[in-house]
Amino acid sequence: MNRPGPWAGASEMAPKIVCVVGPTACGKTTLGVLLAKKFGGEVVSADSMQIYRGMTIGTAAPTEEEMDGVPHHMIAVSDPAEQWSAARYAQEAVPIIDGILARGKLPILVGGTGLWIDAAVKGHGFAAGCAGGAVRRELEERLAAEGIGPLLEELRQADPESAERLHPADEKRILRALEVYRETGKTITAHNEETKALPPRYGAVWIGLQFADRADMKALIDQRVDRMAEAGLLEEVRALLSRGLPRNATALQAIGYKEFLGVLEGTATEAEALAEVKLRSRQYAKRQLTWLRRNPAIHWIFWEKDRDFARALQVSTEILTAAGVS
């Protein structure tokens, strides 16, 4: 294929990429592979849990068969004990995307973690600060000793806009805002305003998948969870623990893992865990859609009761061709 060129609406110099997005279980993996085969592309996963090794079943990571010979990146690249953020994802994914472009291929970002995709597409970088840094540790110690009140008041003095916007219960973002101010002397509000004015790193063509009837989406999610259980999700959780993964690791807080961890600890039956995973998965899908619907650039393809991938490929091809992808 020809090397991707500029996409209408983006910076004239921004290289073109494709983003296939949507809620869990909507068929992103399959469509991503079909588009990669048709347009000579490579897939870059944008799933906040598929980055972890040993978590294939619960994250619905694509199998070799499902990849169908298409190169996939950012899958099983990290130990489950590590913590990831949108900033770290962008730092790791952008060189991969640039490498795909340099080979004359089309990068196809596939996933439902909207914040991570936005971070890679915009490519603006993030305000300084990291969860393991000295400033963060000091703030966390103060939180434990004093509660959120004094920290929120400190933020109100330094960055009143953030303090007004953030709920007192949102301790994570309050600490983050204070951390940025302490490390840079600049408020996170100011940083966000500056980055909004910058053009995106890539000219993204967005393809979104969702069901016309939410009941069909819920049914498919339930079926997927049943298949995960049958494939050995409980054994996968047990294997992670046997490797020494702490029970409070971020990876074990993921939907599916946290509930089945309860089975191993004797606080829930398998049937109870299964029902809870289905409920939380449906709730997560709703949150994903809420996030994605804020993006007016997404071309939505609506499934009926069954997912028609031949039609989705045809519609996507028309969209990408009109955007100059060939």
Phi and psi in degrees as a GROMACS rama.xvg file:
@    title "Ramachandran Plot"
@    xaxis  label "Phi"
@    yaxis  label "Psi"
@TYPE xy
-73.5805  150.151  ASN-2
-63.7243  135.799  ARG-3
-56.517  138.398  PRO-4
-109.931  -166.335  GLY-5
-68.7448  150.297  PRO-6
-110.337  136.852  TRP-7
-54.192  133.511  ALA-8
95.794  -15.7637  GLY-9
-104.027  174.793  ALA-10
-57.7318  140.287  SER-11
-61.5718  -23.8565  GLU-12
-95.1741  -3.42071  MET-13
-74.6049  122.871  ALA-14
-68.0472  152.898  PRO-15
-90.1307  137.6  LYS-16
-136.625  167.862  ILE-17
-117.163  139.315  VAL-18
-119.833  119.201  CYS-19
-104.799  113.399  VAL-20
-128.244  170.32  VAL-21
151.288  173.552  GLY-22
-72.7235  169.051  PRO-23
-56.9955  143.431  THR-24
71.3337  14.9094  ALA-25
-91.0541  -4.34409  CYS-26
102.272  19.8066  GLY-27
-60.4834  -42.6404  LYS-28
-59.5493  -47.5964  THR-29
-63.3427  -47.03  THR-30
-65.8597  -38.0073  LEU-31
-58.8599  -43.1885  GLY-32
-65.9238  -44.3233  VAL-33
-59.6562  -42.3941  LEU-34
-68.8901  -38.0486  LEU-35
-63.4256  -40.3629  ALA-36
-68.8903  -35.7133  LYS-37
-76.7601  -38.233  LYS-38
-107.084  8.19616  PHE-39
68.5547  52.4483  GLY-40
-116.85  176.015  GLY-41
-129.912  145.575  GLU-42
-95.2471  135.295  VAL-43
-116.648  114.196  VAL-44
-69.1277  138.934  SER-45
-126.128  59.8212  ALA-46
-122.569  123.272  ASP-47
-69.7189  -8.7929  SER-48
-113.325  -22.99  MET-49
-70.3081  -9.99581  GLN-50
-69.6452  -19.1704  ILE-51
-88.6438  139.982  TYR-52
-76.5763  147.635  ARG-53
77.1855  15.1913  GLY-54
-128.754  46.4114  MET-55
-72.4449  -44.801  THR-56
-70.2193  -53.1679  ILE-57
-69.4271  -21.0338  GLY-58
-98.2593  -1.94032  THR-59
55.4837  38.7298  ALA-60
-63.2049  142.388  ALA-61
-64.0441  139.001  PRO-62
-82.2318  169.533  THR-63
-57.4035  -39.0182  GLU-64
-64.5018  -43.1179  GLU-65
-69.0226  -31.1667  GLU-66
-67.6764  -27.3626  MET-67
52.5271  40.8411  ASP-68
83.8438  -4.30601  GLY-69
-83.6232  128.855  VAL-70
-60.8228  132.891  PRO-71
-121.001  138.71  HIS-72
-122.708  159.768  HIS-73
64.6244  34.8464  MET-74
-121.818  129.79  ILE-75
54.4923  49.1466  ALA-76
-106.97  -2.2139  VAL-77
-137.33  149.085  SER-78
-70.5497  139.594  ASP-79
-62.0531  -15.8076  PRO-80
-77.6398  -14.2427  ALA-81
-81.2315  153.813  GLU-82
-104.375  138.175  GLN-83
-121.598  155.301  TRP-84
-135.212  171.932  SER-85
-60.9974  -37.2451  ALA-86
-63.4255  -44.5392  ALA-87
-67.9033  -39.3633  ARG-88
-58.3685  -47.475  TYR-89
-61.4773  -40.3819  ALA-90
-60.3278  -37.8541  GLN-91
-84.0078  -37.0844  GLU-92
-79.3445  -36.1938  ALA-93
-58.2538  -45.8726  VAL-94
-60.7901  -32.8446  PRO-95
-67.5482  -45.1502  ILE-96
-60.8906  -44.927  ILE-97
-62.926  -35.5898  ASP-98
-65.8045  -39.8723  GLY-99
-62.8104  -44.6542  ILE-100
-61.1517  -41.0068  LEU-101
-64.6614  -26.6995  ALA-102
-84.912  3.67559  ARG-103
77.1179  18.8948  GLY-104
-103.514  168.092  LYS-105
-100.511  117.039  LEU-106
-73.2275  131.019  PRO-107
-122.754  105.303  ILE-108
-80.4764  128.089  LEU-109
-128.794  121.327  VAL-110
167.92  173.898  GLY-111
-116.783  7.31159  GLY-112
-90.5856  87.878  THR-113
-57.474  -40.1417  GLY-114
-62.2245  -38.7762  LEU-115
-68.4044  -41.5697  TRP-116
-63.6482  -44.656  ILE-117
-58.9173  -40.3568  ASP-118
-62.2935  -41.1877  ALA-119
-72.1544  -42.1949  ALA-120
-67.5365  -44.7895  VAL-121
-71.9515  -39.8888  LYS-122
60.5711  30.631  GLY-123
-88.3969  -9.52756  HIS-124
83.6546  170.443  GLY-125
-125.986  155.993  PHE-126
-59.5474  151.548  ALA-127
-61.5858  163.323  ALA-128
118.801  145.514  GLY-129
-146.112  153.11  CYS-130
-61.7558  -26.5586  ALA-131
-98.1042  6.60085  GLY-132
-76.9434  166.378  GLY-133
-62.936  -40.023  ALA-134
-62.9419  -44.8911  VAL-135
-62.3358  -41.4904  ARG-136
-61.5983  -41.6295  ARG-137
-63.4722  -43.2147  GLU-138
-63.9664  -39.5801  LEU-139
-66.7647  -36.0349  GLU-140
-65.6601  -41.1008  GLU-141
-64.819  -39.1572  ARG-142
-59.6987  -45.5265  LEU-143
-64.7653  -35.8794  ALA-144
-85.8977  -36.1326  ALA-145
-113.857  -16.1935  GLU-146
86.4912  176.539  GLY-147
-78.1091  -21.6853  ILE-148
-54.0525  -55.862  GLY-149
-61.9498  -34.2436  PRO-150
-69.4311  -40.2898  LEU-151
-64.8503  -37.5935  LEU-152
-66.0807  -39.7638  GLU-153
-61.6562  -41.5712  GLU-154
-64.7867  -38.0782  LEU-155
-60.9352  -35.5588  ARG-156
-71.7317  -37.132  GLN-157
-88.0956  -39.8093  ALA-158
-142.75  77.1169  ASP-159
-58.9968  -31.0108  PRO-160
-64.5573  -44.8374  GLU-161
-65.8094  -42.4498  SER-162
-61.1296  -37.3305  ALA-163
-70.7891  -36.5106  GLU-164
-76.0653  -35.1169  ARG-165
-87.0069  138.308  LEU-166
-75.9192  142.13  HIS-167
-55.1065  -25.108  PRO-168
-79.5067  -11.7779  ALA-169
-85.8374  66.7976  ASP-170
-61.2505  -38.0701  GLU-171
-58.9246  -47.1992  LYS-172
-75.3027  -28.8902  ARG-173
-65.0555  -45.5856  ILE-174
-62.3964  -40.7726  LEU-175
-62.0827  -44.3583  ARG-176
-63.8276  -40.89  ALA-177
-66.6383  -40.4862  LEU-178
-59.3098  -46.4112  GLU-179
-61.2338  -44.5736  VAL-180
-64.3462  -42.917  TYR-181
-66.4379  -37.7816  ARG-182
-82.4964  -25.7292  GLU-183
-118.204  -18.0238  THR-184
75.2523  5.56547  GLY-185
-122.029  140.006  LYS-186
-74.1795  154.154  THR-187
-67.4948  -27.148  ILE-188
-61.1818  -46.2001  THR-189
-64.4694  -41.128  ALA-190
-60.824  -45.4593  HIS-191
-63.7409  -38.6461  ASN-192
-64.8514  -40.3185  GLU-193
-64.6243  -42.6747  GLU-194
-70.7564  -28.7087  THR-195
-60.692  -30.296  LYS-196
-80.7918  -10.8724  ALA-197
-84.5763  145.547  LEU-198
-71.0981  153.235  PRO-199
-67.4716  154.234  PRO-200
-68.6151  -35.8709  ARG-201
-124.429  152.087  TYR-202
-92.3045  95.651  GLY-203
-87.2595  135.113  ALA-204
-102.408  118.591  VAL-205
-100.919  127.045  TRP-206
-117.358  123.016  ILE-207
-114.487  142.494  GLY-208
-118.031  133.33  LEU-209
-158.861  163.107  GLN-210
-87.4974  142.034  PHE-211
-65.2799  -36.6122  ALA-212
-112.188  118.573  ASP-213
-60.614  -27.8639  ARG-214
-61.9102  -35.6901  ALA-215
-67.4892  -37.4318  ASP-216
-63.4132  -45.1602  MET-217
-61.607  -40.4101  LYS-218
-64.2661  -40.5545  ALA-219
-68.8514  -38.4459  LEU-220
-62.1979  -43.9992  ILE-221
-60.9301  -41.7583  ASP-222
-63.1515  -40.433  GLN-223
-64.3676  -42.5056  ARG-224
-63.4668  -40.5833  VAL-225
-59.7  -41.561  ASP-226
-66.2789  -36.9802  ARG-227
-61.5234  -43.8182  MET-228
-63.5631  -43.2613  ALA-229
-65.3384  -31.6475  GLU-230
-78.1981  -10.2843  ALA-231
109.464  36.8614  GLY-232
-60.0563  -40.6819  LEU-233
-61.1064  -41.9951  LEU-234
-66.7989  -33.3363  GLU-235
-65.7108  -41.1344  GLU-236
-64.4689  -42.7846  VAL-237
-61.715  -39.2578  ARG-238
-65.0282  -38.412  ALA-239
-62.6203  -42.7316  LEU-240
-65.8883  -38.4769  LEU-241
-66.3106  -21.6841  SER-242
-85.0323  1.78755  ARG-243
92.6452  12.4046  GLY-244
-68.0758  126.276  LEU-245
-62.1016  146.489  PRO-246
-64.7764  -23.2794  ARG-247
-95.2334  10.7968  ASN-248
-61.5807  145.919  ALA-249
-55.4087  -40.2467  THR-250
-59.8032  -35.4269  ALA-251
-81.8688  -0.585798  LEU-252
-91.4939  -4.13965  GLN-253
-66.5072  152.197  ALA-254
-59.0644  131.291  ILE-255
103.143  -49.1948  GLY-256
-75.7485  -44.733  TYR-257
-62.5677  -42.2082  LYS-258
-68.7502  -41.8608  GLU-259
-78.1932  -19.5921  PHE-260
-62.6531  -36.2072  LEU-261
-61.9601  -34.0551  GLY-262
-63.8371  -44.6728  VAL-263
-67.0553  -29.9528  LEU-264
-88.7744  -3.18766  GLU-265
81.8016  13.4877  GLY-266
-95.5798  -4.64009  THR-267
-153.515  151.443  ALA-268
-85.0286  165.813  THR-269
-61.2508  -38.9288  GLU-270
-64.4831  -40.8853  ALA-271
-65.9559  -41.9816  GLU-272
-63.4386  -42.3344  ALA-273
-61.608  -44.8587  LEU-274
-63.6321  -38.8467  ALA-275
-69.0662  -39.5013  GLU-276
-62.3444  -41.8412  VAL-277
-61.9674  -46.173  LYS-278
-61.6899  -49.4918  LEU-279
-66.8528  -32.2804  ARG-280
-67.0823  -40.6671  SER-281
-66.0934  -40.2223  ARG-282
-64.0562  -39.6817  GLN-283
-64.9463  -41.8958  TYR-284
-59.231  -39.0347  ALA-285
-64.1416  -41.536  LYS-286
-66.0988  -38.2535  ARG-287
-60.5111  -45.0401  GLN-288
-64.5639  -39.2717  LEU-289
-59.7916  -43.3359  THR-290
-64.1434  -50.2173  TRP-291
-67.4885  -32.8935  LEU-292
-67.641  -11.9389  ARG-293
-75.5271  -11.9853  ARG-294
-95.7094  105.726  ASN-295
-73.0775  -9.29569  PRO-296
-83.4205  -7.92824  ALA-297
-75.0149  129.939  ILE-298
-91.1157  108.901  HIS-299
-87.294  136.793  TRP-300
-114.024  122.942  ILE-301
-101.456  123.455  PHE-302
-78.2011  147.18  TRP-303
-87.9848  -151.888  GLU-304
-61.0212  -37.811  LYS-305
-109.711  148.68  ASP-306
-84.7152  116.285  ARG-307
-98.5951  92.2019  ASP-308
-71.8538  -28.5382  PHE-309
-63.4657  -43.4726  ALA-310
-66.8233  -42.5011  ARG-311
-61.4828  -38.9381  ALA-312
-65.46  -41.1347  LEU-313
-63.5685  -46.6872  GLN-314
-64.5894  -43.3484  VAL-315
-63.0729  -39.1627  SER-316
-61.8643  -41.5571  THR-317
-62.7139  -42.0907  GLU-318
-64.0586  -46.8763  ILE-319
-69.376  -37.4698  LEU-320
-63.6551  -42.3061  THR-321
-64.6004  -27.3088  ALA-322
-85.2138  -1.3936  ALA-323
95.4715  7.9017  GLY-324
-83.3278  129.113  VAL-325
